[in-house]
Amino acid sequence: MSKRVNSASTPASTKTQALTGTNGRTPEKPRVANGTGDSDVEMGEFEDAWEDAVESESEVAAVACDSDSDSDAMAMDEDMENDDGDHGDGEAMDADTKVYLPGQALGEDEQLEVDNKAYVMLHSLQLRWPCLSFDFVPDPAGVNSVAFPMTLYAVAGTQADSPGKNEVVFMKMSQLHRTQNDDDGDEDDGAVNDDDALDDDPILETKIINHQGGVNRVRVSDWQGKPVVATWADTGKVHIWDASGPTKALATPGYQLPAAARRPLHTVTSHGRNEGFALDWGAEDGHLLTGDINSDIYLTQRNAQSGAFVADRIPFSGHTSSVEDLQWSPSEKTVFASASADQTVRIWDCRQKKRSALNVHAHDSDVNVITWNTKTAYLLASGADDGVFSIWDLRTFSSNQQAKPTPVATFKWHQSPITSIEWSPHEESVLSVSGADDQATLWDLSVELDPEEMQAMNDAAQTEVPPQLLFIHQGQSDIKEAHWHPQRPGVLMSTASSGFNVYKTISV
C-alpha cells in the first residue's frame, strides 16, 4: 500500500484521530496516580494509539493504558511512530512515500500518516465536551523556556449538549516530552535520547467549574500578579473568574479549591440576551472589551483600589452587524480594533463611543478574526469567511472616508472560513492561521524567493504554494482556535471538534 506523508503536517484523516505522542514504544499497563478526590475533578479515560483506555476518577491519570471504556471523558492520546509495524528498510519505505498537500486526491491504495520528523513535540487530548475556545494560563513558576519535559497550563470552555452541563476546565499538561522518531539517534542538539528519560507518559490534570450556558470564547489576563479569566456565554452574559485558585490547586498537591473559586468574581450583563464572541483584555489591568451579535461593544473596567468591576451601559456604536473579534492596541492603552460581519475593521479610541476613529472595508465577506502584532505595532492581520487573510499597515488608514487603504499582503490558501489568526509573540514576522478546512498553518512573511526558486518549489509540490507558508498542521476536524504559548517559544495549542493538539514544529 502506498502511503502519503505530509512532511509538514499531521494526517488529515486517521482511524482513531490519535496523533503521534512522544515515546513511540510498546504500550504499558495502566498507571494511575491517586488524587485527592475533589468533587470538581472530572478525570476520565486516557486513550492510547491502540484505541484502549482506562477510566479513573482520580485527579491524575497516565496516558498509556490498555483497558476498554466509553469515549465520553478526557483523553490525552499517544501513538507509535510506526503504528503499522515494521516497514522494513528505509529505502523501501521512501519509495512508497509521497508528500501530501491539502486538496490532493488519494488513491485507493493510499493513506495518510504523520511525519514525526516535522515535529519537535506533538500530543493530543480530549475533554468531556468539545471546546470552541481556550487560552493559556501563565506558568505559576514564571518559567520561559522550551526545555523538555514540558508543563503547560490552560483553560477552556465547553459546548455541551445542554446548558447545565457546561464547564470551565482548568488544565495542567505535564511530562510533555519531545516527539521521538527514527532520526533521534542522529541529533546533536543536546536533546535527551535515553529510553529511561522518555519512559514517563503525558499527564493531564484538571480542575472543573460549572458554567451556565455554552462558552463561546475564553480569554486570560493578569491582574496584580494573579490570572483572571473571562468567558463569553451563549446566554448573553460574560463571566469573570479568579484563576489563581484552580491554578494553585493544579500546581500544589493536596491544595483544596475553596468554594468561592467556583463562583465568578463578576458577571457583565450589559449585552442583555445578545450573545457574542468578541472578547479581549487590555494591557491596562482589568480593562475588558466585549462585542455581541447585535453590533454593540462594551467596556468593563476594574477599580485598582477596590478590585470591583464596573461595566459601561453605553456601547461603542458604528458597526452594522455582529462584532466578531476585538483586539487592544499593544502600544496605546486607550486604542482598540474591532472586526465585524459588516466586512469592516475599525480602530477606536475608548474615550469616544459614538464613532470609530478609523475604518476600512477589509474583506468581501464577514471579517471573523483579527490580530495586532505586539512587536510591530502598525501591523494588523485579519481573516475572513471566504478563506482570505490579509496583512494591514495601519499607517495607511485614514479618517478620510474617500481613502481606500489596501492590504500589504493577501493570501488565499485556506478553502473555508478563517477561524483563528494570531501573530507569534516571539517572532514579529511569524503568523498562525486556522480555518474550517481542518488546517492550522504557520506563515513567515519575511520569506521571499526569486522566481526560479518559486517555480522549482511549485513544480515539486505540483501546486502553487506561497513561499511564506512554513507549515501545514492537520489531523483535527473543524479547527476553531490556535494560540501561541506566551512563555514557550514556538509552542502552539489548537482546539477543534475532535479535541486539542499541543505541538511545536521544526519550522518555528
HELIX and SHEET records of a PDB file:
HELIX    1   1 GLY A   90  ALA A   95  1                                   6    
HELIX    2   2 ASN A  116  ALA A  118  5                                   3    
HELIX    3   3 PRO A  163  LYS A  165  5                                   3    
HELIX    4   4 ASP A  184  ASP A  186  5                                   3    
HELIX    5   5 SER A  244  ALA A  251  1                                   8    
HELIX    6   6 ALA A  259  ARG A  262  5                                   4    
HELIX    7   7 LEU A  394  THR A  396  5                                   3    
HELIX    8   8 PRO A  451  ALA A  461  1                                  11    
SHEET    1   A 3 THR A  97  LYS A  98  0                                        
SHEET    2   A 3 SER A   2  ASN A   6  1                                        
SHEET    3   A 3 GLU A 110  VAL A 114  1                                        
SHEET    1   B 6 VAL A  32  ALA A  33  0                                        
SHEET    2   B 6 VAL A  60  ALA A  62 -1                                        
SHEET    3   B 6 ILE A 203  ASN A 210 -1                                        
SHEET    4   B 6 GLU A 167  LEU A 176 -1                                        
SHEET    5   B 6 MET A 150  THR A 158 -1                                        
SHEET    6   B 6 CYS A 131  VAL A 137 -1                                        
SHEET    1   C 5 ALA A  75  ASP A  77  0                                        
SHEET    2   C 5 TYR A 119  GLN A 126 -1                                        
SHEET    3   C 5 GLY A 499  THR A 505 -1                                        
SHEET    4   C 5 VAL A 491  ALA A 496 -1                                        
SHEET    5   C 5 ILE A 479  TRP A 484 -1                                        
SHEET    1   D 4 VAL A 215  TRP A 223  0                                        
SHEET    2   D 4 LYS A 226  ALA A 233 -1                                        
SHEET    3   D 4 VAL A 238  ASP A 242 -1                                        
SHEET    4   D 4 HIS A 266  VAL A 268 -1                                        
SHEET    1   E 4 GLY A 276  TRP A 281  0                                        
SHEET    2   E 4 LEU A 288  ASP A 292 -1                                        
SHEET    3   E 4 ILE A 297  ARG A 302 -1                                        
SHEET    4   E 4 PHE A 309  ALA A 311 -1                                        
SHEET    1   F 4 VAL A 323  TRP A 328  0                                        
SHEET    2   F 4 VAL A 335  SER A 340 -1                                        
SHEET    3   F 4 THR A 344  ASP A 349 -1                                        
SHEET    4   F 4 LEU A 358  HIS A 361 -1                                        
SHEET    1   G 4 VAL A 367  TRP A 372  0                                        
SHEET    2   G 4 LEU A 379  ALA A 384 -1                                        
SHEET    3   G 4 PHE A 389  ASP A 393 -1                                        
SHEET    4   G 4 ALA A 409  PHE A 411 -1                                        
SHEET    1   H 4 ILE A 418  TRP A 423  0                                        
SHEET    2   H 4 VAL A 430  GLY A 435 -1                                        
SHEET    3   H 4 ALA A 440  ASP A 444 -1                                        
SHEET    4   H 4 LEU A 469  HIS A 473 -1                                        
END                                                                             
